[in-house]
Amino acid sequence: MSHLELKNVSKSFGPVEVLHQVDIEVKDKEFVVFVGPSGCGKSTLLRIIAGLEKATSGEVMLDGEVVNHLAAADRGLAMVFQSYALYPHMSVRQNLSFGLENTKTPKDKIEERVAEIARMLRIEELLARKPRQLSGGQRQRVAIGRAMVRRPGVFLLDEPLSNLDAELRVTMRAELAALHKRLDATMIYVTHDQTEAMTLADRIVVLRDGRVEQIGTPLELYNRPANRFVAGFIGAPHMNFLEGRFTGGDDGAARIELDGGHVLLLPIPARPEGEPITIGIRPHHIETEGGQARIPATVTLVEALGPETIVHAEAEGQPRIVAALAGQRSITSGNTISLALDERFLHAFDADGKRIEESRVAEEI
């Protein structure tokens, strides 16, 4: 078993507190991704789990036992770094076997395990090469293999794909997902790339300024974000936010007037007249026809991607609106179009950015 719990974990560097009472549970064999903007504390949190940093307060528990006092080498964890951290003077074979040699593992067991990992990661033909003779993707496989060869209870991966080009990142994401299933292991993965988080995770932990904003499955976070920050961070292209205020209604419905004069009726409890509200709508839930909520807008940029067309537009009283339209469209910059908002997928946030829970949001299919 490899069950991890963080209880009220805080971390300060001098007077600067970078983590604030973090509570997270990672179940056995789960793939959990820590995601958030640069500087949110996700790598620091991973290093505390690994034992490379000490928590200022709180507990790190592995399989029910507090491990704060244990050194990194004694926690039964393995970490894969962004920089690969391979020994440049050693061959791939030596890099893979080095950790086992230090623990006095019998030579025949080392050879057996290195051969097994090399087959699994398809790096058998690279065993005699030095790191400088490898591509970025090959180096990353070796770095992952060096962690795997120890058969740790938990894998910790700190932005392992960030140094790879876009095409190779997509390939390596698929390989990591497949590897997790083959190993049946617990993995904790740190990234600032929400696409990586959405495609890899069983559950995602969204962090901001050292605090947990929300924990849930990728679709839970996509469909029911707890606040405006999560709504804007998860999903690509990012969610659109339209500003407005309550102008009436009753307990079962509210009349919202958007800046610019457009009116929406939403099935949420009415608030005091004039109270500000933010309406969120994802680009994929906007069309150019149909729907009752229609906003005239001027096109400022068109990205023709083939299977879909990304349209950037400006509407009176609102910031830029982005629509992701299926297929190829004959729309050009300067066109005036009518944007139809799919009312089933509107999200509502109060003045503090918190989700208004009574909003009716359709479940994704």
C-alpha positions in Angstrom: 0.0 0.0 0.0 1.0 3.6 -0.6 -1.5 5.9 1.0 -0.4 9.5 1.6 -1.9 12.2 3.8 -0.9 15.8 4.4 -2.5 17.3 7.5 -2.3 21.1 8.1 1.0 21.3 6.3 2.5 24.8 6.4 5.9 26.1 5.2 7.7 29.3 5.8 11.0 30.6 4.4 11.8 33.2 7.1 8.9 35.6 7.3 7.4 34.4 4.0 4.7 31.7 4.4 4.5 29.8 1.1 2.1 27.0 2.2 -0.9 27.5 4.4 -2.4 24.5 6.3 -2.6 22.2 3.4 -4.8 19.1 3.8 -4.6 16.5 1.0 -5.2 12.7 0.9 -3.7 10.6 -1.9 -5.2 7.1 -2.1 -3.3 4.0 -2.9 -2.6 3.6 -6.7 -4.1 7.0 -7.4 -2.6 9.5 -9.9 -2.9 12.9 -8.4 -1.8 16.1 -10.1 -0.9 19.3 -8.3 -1.6 22.2 -10.6 -1.4 26.0 -10.3 0.4 29.1 -11.5 4.2 29.6 -11.0 4.9 30.4 -7.4 1.8 28.8 -5.9 3.8 26.3 -3.8 3.2 23.0 -5.7 6.9 22.1 -6.0 7.6 23.0 -2.4 4.8 20.8 -1.4 6.2 17.9 -3.4 9.7 18.4 -1.9 8.1 18.3 1.6 6.5 15.0 0.7 9.8 13.7 -0.6 11.7 14.8 2.5 13.9 17.3 0.7 12.2 20.2 2.6 10.9 20.2 6.2 7.4 21.4 6.9 7.2 24.3 9.3 4.1 22.7 10.8 1.7 19.9 10.1 2.2 16.2 9.4 3.2 14.1 6.4 1.7 10.6 6.8 2.6 7.5 4.7 0.4 4.4 5.2 -0.9 5.9 8.5 2.6 6.7 10.0 4.0 10.2 10.4 7.3 10.4 8.4 8.3 14.0 9.1 11.3 12.8 11.0 12.5 10.4 8.2 15.2 11.4 5.8 14.3 11.3 2.1 16.2 8.1 1.5 14.1 6.3 4.2 10.6 7.2 2.9 10.4 4.6 0.2 9.6 7.3 -2.4 11.2 8.2 -5.7 11.4 11.6 -7.4 11.7 12.5 -11.1 13.0 16.1 -11.5 12.4 18.6 -14.3 16.1 18.7 -15.1 16.4 14.9 -15.4 19.4 15.0 -12.9 21.2 12.1 -14.7 24.9 11.5 -14.0 26.6 12.8 -17.2 29.7 10.6 -16.8 27.7 7.3 -16.5 26.0 5.3 -19.2 22.3 4.7 -19.1 22.8 1.3 -17.6 24.9 2.8 -14.8 22.4 5.5 -14.2 19.7 2.9 -13.8 21.7 0.6 -11.5 23.4 3.2 -9.4 20.8 3.5 -6.7 20.5 -0.3 -6.3 24.3 -0.7 -6.1 24.2 1.8 -3.2 21.7 -0.4 -1.3 23.9 -3.5 -1.8 21.4 -5.2 -4.0 22.8 -8.4 -5.4 24.4 -8.0 -8.9 22.1 -10.5 -10.6 19.0 -8.8 -9.2 20.3 -5.4 -10.4 20.8 -6.8 -14.0 17.4 -8.4 -13.9 15.6 -5.2 -12.8 17.5 -2.9 -15.2 16.6 -5.2 -18.1 13.0 -5.3 -17.0 12.8 -1.5 -16.8 14.7 -1.0 -20.1 12.1 -3.3 -21.9 9.2 -1.5 -20.3 10.4 2.0 -21.3 11.8 0.8 -24.7 15.3 2.0 -24.0 17.2 -1.3 -24.4 19.2 0.0 -27.3 20.3 3.1 -25.3 21.9 1.3 -22.3 25.5 1.9 -23.4 25.0 5.6 -24.3 25.8 8.6 -22.1 23.1 11.2 -21.3 24.7 13.7 -23.8 24.0 11.2 -26.6 20.2 11.1 -25.8 17.3 13.2 -27.0 15.1 15.0 -24.4 12.5 12.3 -24.6 15.1 9.6 -24.1 16.6 11.4 -21.1 13.2 11.7 -19.6 12.6 7.9 -20.0 15.9 7.2 -18.3 15.1 9.6 -15.4 11.7 7.8 -15.0 13.4 4.4 -15.2 15.9 5.3 -12.5 12.9 6.0 -10.2 11.1 2.8 -11.3 14.0 0.5 -10.7 13.8 1.1 -7.0 10.2 0.0 -6.9 9.1 2.8 -4.7 5.8 3.1 -2.9 5.1 6.5 -4.4 6.4 8.2 -7.5 6.9 12.0 -7.3 7.2 13.8 -10.6 8.1 17.5 -10.7 7.2 19.0 -14.1 9.0 16.2 -15.9 7.8 17.2 -19.4 8.4 20.9 -19.3 11.7 20.8 -21.1 10.2 18.8 -24.1 8.8 20.3 -27.3 5.0 20.4 -27.7 4.7 17.2 -29.9 6.9 15.2 -27.6 5.0 16.3 -24.5 1.8 14.9 -26.0 3.5 11.6 -26.7 5.1 11.4 -23.2 1.8 12.2 -21.5 0.2 9.2 -23.2 3.2 7.0 -22.1 3.0 8.2 -18.5 -0.7 7.4 -18.4 0.0 3.9 -19.8 2.9 3.5 -17.4 0.8 4.3 -14.4 -1.7 1.6 -15.3 1.1 -1.0 -15.9 2.8 -0.2 -12.6 -0.4 0.1 -10.6 1.5 2.7 -8.5 0.7 5.8 -6.6 1.8 8.9 -8.5 1.9 12.6 -7.6 2.6 14.9 -10.5 3.4 18.6 -10.4 2.7 20.8 -13.4 1.6 24.4 -14.3 0.0 23.0 -17.5 -3.7 22.4 -16.9 -3.9 20.3 -20.1 -1.5 17.8 -18.6 -3.5 17.8 -15.4 -6.8 17.2 -17.2 -5.4 14.3 -19.3 -3.4 12.5 -16.7 -5.1 12.8 -13.3 -7.5 10.7 -11.4 -7.9 13.8 -9.2 -6.5 17.3 -9.5 -5.4 19.6 -6.6 -5.6 23.2 -7.7 -3.3 25.5 -5.7 -3.0 29.3 -5.5 -0.7 31.3 -3.2 0.0 28.2 -1.1 -3.6 27.3 -0.5 -5.8 24.5 -1.9 -8.6 26.1 -4.0 -10.3 22.8 -5.0 -9.7 19.1 -5.2 -11.7 16.9 -7.6 -11.7 14.8 -10.7 -10.9 16.7 -14.0 -14.6 16.8 -15.0 -15.7 17.9 -11.5 -13.4 20.9 -11.7 -14.4 21.6 -15.3 -18.1 21.3 -14.8 -18.4 22.8 -11.3 -15.5 25.0 -10.4 -15.6 26.1 -6.8 -14.6 29.7 -7.6 -13.6 32.0 -10.4 -9.9 31.2 -10.1 -10.5 27.5 -10.7 -13.0 28.2 -13.5 -10.4 30.4 -15.3 -7.5 28.1 -14.7 -9.0 24.8 -15.8 -10.1 24.4 -19.4 -8.5 25.6 -22.7 -9.2 28.1 -24.1 -9.9 29.7 -20.7 -13.5 30.5 -19.6 -15.0 33.8 -20.5 -16.2 36.1 -17.7 -19.0 38.6 -18.3 -19.5 41.3 -15.7 -23.0 42.4 -14.6 -25.3 43.0 -11.6 -28.6 41.7 -10.2 -31.6 43.8 -11.2 -34.4 41.8 -9.7 -36.1 38.4 -9.5 -37.4 36.1 -6.8 -36.1 33.1 -4.8 -36.1 30.8 -7.8 -34.7 33.1 -10.5 -32.6 36.2 -10.9 -32.5 38.9 -13.5 -29.0 39.8 -14.5 -28.1 42.8 -16.5 -24.6 42.5 -18.1 -22.4 45.6 -18.6 -23.4 46.8 -22.0 -27.2 46.3 -21.4 -27.8 42.6 -22.3 -30.2 40.8 -19.9 -30.0 37.1 -18.7 -32.5 35.2 -16.5 -30.8 32.6 -14.4 -32.3 29.9 -12.0 -30.4 31.2 -9.0 -31.6 33.0 -5.8 -32.0 36.7 -6.3 -29.6 39.0 -4.5 -30.0 42.7 -3.5 -30.5 44.8 -6.6 -27.3 46.3 -7.8 -25.1 43.6 -6.3 -22.3 42.6 -8.8 -22.1 39.2 -10.3 -19.8 37.5 -12.8 -21.2 35.1 -15.4 -18.8 32.4 -16.8 -19.2 30.7 -20.1 -16.6 28.4 -21.7 -15.6 29.1 -25.3 -16.9 25.7 -26.4 -20.4 26.6 -25.1 -20.8 29.7 -27.4 -22.2 29.5 -31.0 -23.2 32.0 -33.6 -26.8 30.8 -33.9 -29.6 29.6 -31.7 -29.9 30.2 -28.0 -31.8 32.9 -26.1 -28.9 34.8 -24.7 -27.4 36.6 -27.6 -24.7 39.2 -27.6 -23.6 41.3 -30.6 -19.8 41.5 -30.9 -17.1 42.6 -33.3 -14.5 40.0 -34.4 -10.9 41.0 -33.6 -9.0 37.8 -34.4 -9.8 34.4 -36.1 -7.7 31.3 -35.5 -8.5 28.7 -38.2 -7.3 25.4 -36.8 -9.1 23.1 -39.2 -11.4 21.0 -37.0 -12.4 24.1 -35.1 -12.3 27.9 -35.4 -11.3 30.1 -32.4 -12.9 33.5 -32.7 -11.9 36.4 -30.5 -14.4 39.2 -30.3 -15.3 42.4 -28.3 -18.8 43.2 -27.0 -19.9 46.5 -25.6 -19.2 46.8 -21.9 -17.3 43.4 -21.7 -13.7 42.2 -22.0 -12.6 40.1 -24.9 -14.9 37.1 -25.5 -13.4 33.9 -27.1 -15.6 31.3 -28.9 -14.5 27.9 -30.0 -16.7 27.0 -32.9 -16.7 23.5 -34.4 -15.5 23.2 -38.0 -14.4 25.8 -40.5 -16.2 29.1 -40.5 -16.2 32.0 -43.0 -15.6 34.6 -40.3 -13.0 37.4 -40.7 -11.7 40.2 -38.5 -14.0 43.2 -38.5 -17.2 41.1 -38.9 -20.1 41.8 -36.6 -21.5 38.6 -35.3 -24.1 37.5 -32.7 -22.7 35.3 -30.0 -25.2 32.8 -28.6 -24.5 31.6 -25.1 -25.7 28.1 -24.2 -27.7 28.9 -21.1 -27.3 25.3 -19.8 -23.7 25.9 -19.2 -23.6 29.3 -17.6 -21.7 29.6 -14.3 -22.4 32.3 -11.7 -19.9 33.8 -9.3 -20.5 36.3 -6.5 -18.5 39.5 -5.8 -15.9 37.4 -3.8 -15.4 35.0 -6.8 -17.2 32.1 -5.1 -19.5 29.9 -7.1 -23.2 30.5 -6.5 -24.0 26.9 -5.9 -27.7 27.1 -7.0 -26.6 27.8 -10.6 -28.0 25.2 -13.0 -25.0 23.9 -14.9 -25.5 20.9 -17.2 -23.2 17.9 -16.8 -20.7 17.3 -19.6 -21.4 14.2 -21.7 
